[in-house]
Amino acid sequence: MPDLKLHPDDPTPSRNVFGYSAFTALWTGRILSNVATFSQGVAIGWLVYANARLTHDEQESMFLVGLLGLAQFLPMFFLALVAGEVADRYDRRRIILACNLLQLCCSMTFAALSLQNHPSLTMIFVTAGWFGMARTFEMPARAALTPALVPPPILPKAIAWNTLGVQGGMIIGPSIGGGLCAISPTLAISISCVLYLISFIAVMQLLRMSINAKPQPSGTSRLAMIREGLVHLWGSKIVFGAISLDLFAVLFGGVTALLPAYAKDILEIGPDGFGALRSVFALGAGGMTLWLAIRPINHHAGWWMLGGVALYGTATLGFAFSRDLHLSMAALMIAGAGDSISVFVRQNLVQIVTPDAMRGRVSAVSSLFISASNELGEFESGVAAHFLGIVGSAVLGGVCSLMVTGLWAKLFPDLRRADRLVPILS
């Protein structure tokens, strides 16, 4: 496969992405909403598990926590392709704003439910479904809008900062959520409401800026646009291989849904410790992403991605068998670093080789795969814990991640041979 490289007459200038006010506004809203989402996720997960334990045993309670992931994934599964088509047809700024508003409403509903002595799990799952719908439409719009906010030569740097924004939320959010949840789940969720509101205000600034936020109309039907995006994705084996590798590795290897049980019943560290476990994975991922932003991958990107997933699976196995808090946190940090390499390579590939007119559709499929690996992965972990126990589920995840890495290295030789991760400028 040919290298993805710059034209020799177009050297990449060393420019600060935050010198562009539109990118700064979008990034600020992104990190605030991510902090809110992950803080709220800790509180809701703990709320469901603690209330379920009043009437169910440990494994049944974990199954119910896993259902939270399924509730958020189902809207993505059914609506991802529509969300991509919407992002390639309408103003992407207004899509993001509408989704932020829906997230705020869902957060307020979670806060109201948490005030009840015995909140309805059904209502929590329904609200989680609406929250998942907001994320379904927001993610492809955000991803597709980013290339319009900075010059093409510094797009990889912008992608790195976007990834750091997500991981920053994953680091800060669970710590805030765990600490506040120890006082009151309602307090944790209420703080998330405030953060969603501030995020909405930050993104509103984009409406006053001159930005190419709406693609040129194609004049084709919705179904034709969806089909066009899928054909492009299938034809780009390197991108398809990259996003599907992340899907299956994290789908079977994720342990996020197991962390409440590890914190409460195995490591016995309570909600504060639960928040720390959620944060430390993102700390490893964020540290690696920052390193990659400073010292980018110059060669053998495909092997770096495969190696990152293999590291993720190995560290997951270490976490599965650990009974020491510090060792468990170290294993999660290493797993986060491995996952970050995979995410960095995938996000660059998706943005670099996809035309702007169909970035929404391709990003939607990528978002679907990401959501499946996270939310559906939580459901898989809950089901596996129900039948294999908590530790057995984590062991299965680590083994499956390693198996997927070897299989994808054989099935996608273009991905294996991918070299450089810099854009072609034509």
Rosetta blueprint (number, residue, H / E / L):
1 M L
2 P L
3 D L
4 L E
5 K L
6 L L
7 H L
8 P L
9 D L
10 D L
11 P L
12 T L
13 P L
14 S L
15 R L
16 N L
17 V H
18 F H
19 G H
20 Y L
21 S H
22 A H
23 F H
24 T H
25 A H
26 L H
27 W H
28 T H
29 G H
30 R H
31 I H
32 L H
33 S H
34 N H
35 V H
36 A H
37 T H
38 F H
39 S H
40 Q H
41 G H
42 V H
43 A H
44 I H
45 G H
46 W H
47 L H
48 V H
49 Y H
50 A H
51 N H
52 A H
53 R L
54 L L
55 T L
56 H L
57 D L
58 E H
59 Q H
60 E H
61 S H
62 M H
63 F H
64 L H
65 V H
66 G H
67 L H
68 L H
69 G H
70 L H
71 A H
72 Q H
73 F H
74 L H
75 P H
76 M H
77 F H
78 F H
79 L H
80 A H
81 L H
82 V H
83 A H
84 G H
85 E H
86 V H
87 A H
88 D L
89 R L
90 Y L
91 D L
92 R H
93 R H
94 R H
95 I H
96 I H
97 L H
98 A H
99 C H
100 N H
101 L H
102 L H
103 Q H
104 L H
105 C H
106 C H
107 S H
108 M H
109 T H
110 F H
111 A H
112 A H
113 L H
114 S H
115 L L
116 Q L
117 N L
118 H L
119 P L
120 S L
121 L H
122 T H
123 M H
124 I H
125 F H
126 V H
127 T H
128 A H
129 G H
130 W H
131 F H
132 G H
133 M H
134 A H
135 R H
136 T H
137 F H
138 E H
139 M H
140 P H
141 A H
142 R H
143 A H
144 A H
145 L H
146 T H
147 P H
148 A H
149 L L
150 V L
151 P L
152 P H
153 P H
154 I H
155 L H
156 P H
157 K H
158 A H
159 I H
160 A H
161 W H
162 N H
163 T H
164 L H
165 G H
166 V H
167 Q H
168 G H
169 G H
170 M H
171 I H
172 I H
173 G H
174 P H
175 S H
176 I H
177 G H
178 G H
179 G H
180 L H
181 C H
182 A H
183 I H
184 S L
185 P H
186 T H
187 L H
188 A H
189 I H
190 S H
191 I H
192 S H
193 C H
194 V H
195 L H
196 Y H
197 L H
198 I H
199 S H
200 F H
201 I H
202 A H
203 V H
204 M H
205 Q H
206 L H
207 L H
208 R H
209 M L
210 S L
211 I L
212 N L
213 A L
214 K L
215 P L
216 Q L
217 P L
218 S L
219 G L
220 T L
221 S L
222 R H
223 L H
224 A H
225 M H
226 I H
227 R H
228 E H
229 G H
230 L H
231 V H
232 H H
233 L H
234 W H
235 G H
236 S L
237 K H
238 I H
239 V H
240 F H
241 G H
242 A H
243 I H
244 S H
245 L H
246 D H
247 L H
248 F H
249 A H
250 V H
251 L H
252 F H
253 G H
254 G L
255 V L
256 T H
257 A H
258 L H
259 L H
260 P H
261 A H
262 Y H
263 A H
264 K H
265 D H
266 I H
267 L L
268 E L
269 I L
270 G H
271 P H
272 D H
273 G H
274 F H
275 G H
276 A H
277 L H
278 R H
279 S H
280 V H
281 F H
282 A H
283 L H
284 G H
285 A H
286 G H
287 G H
288 M H
289 T H
290 L H
291 W H
292 L H
293 A H
294 I H
295 R L
296 P L
297 I L
298 N L
299 H L
300 H L
301 A H
302 G H
303 W H
304 W H
305 M H
306 L H
307 G H
308 G H
309 V H
310 A H
311 L H
312 Y H
313 G H
314 T H
315 A H
316 T H
317 L H
318 G H
319 F H
320 A H
321 F H
322 S L
323 R L
324 D L
325 L H
326 H H
327 L H
328 S H
329 M H
330 A H
331 A H
332 L H
333 M H
334 I H
335 A H
336 G H
337 A H
338 G H
339 D H
340 S H
341 I H
342 S H
343 V H
344 F H
345 V H
346 R H
347 Q H
348 N H
349 L H
350 V H
351 Q H
352 I H
353 V H
354 T L
355 P L
356 D H
357 A H
358 M H
359 R H
360 G H
361 R H
362 V H
363 S H
364 A H
365 V H
366 S H
367 S H
368 L H
369 F H
370 I H
371 S H
372 A H
373 S H
374 N H
375 E H
376 L H
377 G H
378 E H
379 F H
380 E H
381 S H
382 G H
383 V H
384 A H
385 A H
386 H H
387 F H
388 L H
389 G H
390 I H
391 V H
392 G H
393 S H
394 A H
395 V H
396 L H
397 G H
398 G H
399 V H
400 C H
401 S H
402 L H
403 M H
404 V H
405 T H
406 G H
407 L H
408 W H
409 A H
410 K H
411 L H
412 F L
413 P H
414 D H
415 L H
416 R H
417 R H
418 A L
419 D L
420 R L
421 L E
422 V L
423 P L
424 I L
425 L L
426 S L
